[in-house]
């Protein structure tokens, strides 16, 4: 079942994100940060277990960022990632957002969904506020991508 995240989902969301954070392909998230961001998250739940998560976080005037898109390793390549990303993107017009960005290693996935590679220098500085927690900061090797929603 696809739905907005609830407070009680936070430990499972963190557990799912940490699978990929340990592989250094996703930014780890502290529990406190996830509680603060819980309203931004969608989850997919099966048998009382969170198998996918993704957040749409408003970062600036007309920008939002896709954060922490993760699918349980045994559920990948079954459409869950696309489904949860599309749920986040459906919220964009209601918020008046014109640009959705992401920093990723999965550029092919995001290209499939209409995102284009952009130079990091064009992104608002506010977007980088979470980056200071990244072990790779300031030498980020993630690919910056953007989807214009106009």
Buried (B, 14 or more C-beta within 10 A) or exposed (E): EEEEBEEEBBEBBBBBBBBBBEEEEBBBBEEEBBEEBBEBBBBBBEEEEBBBBBBBBBBBEBBBBBBBBBBBEEBEEEEBBEBBBBBBBEBBEEEEBBBBBBBBBBBEBBBEBEBEEBEEEEBBEEBBEBBEEBEEEEEEEBBBBBBEBE
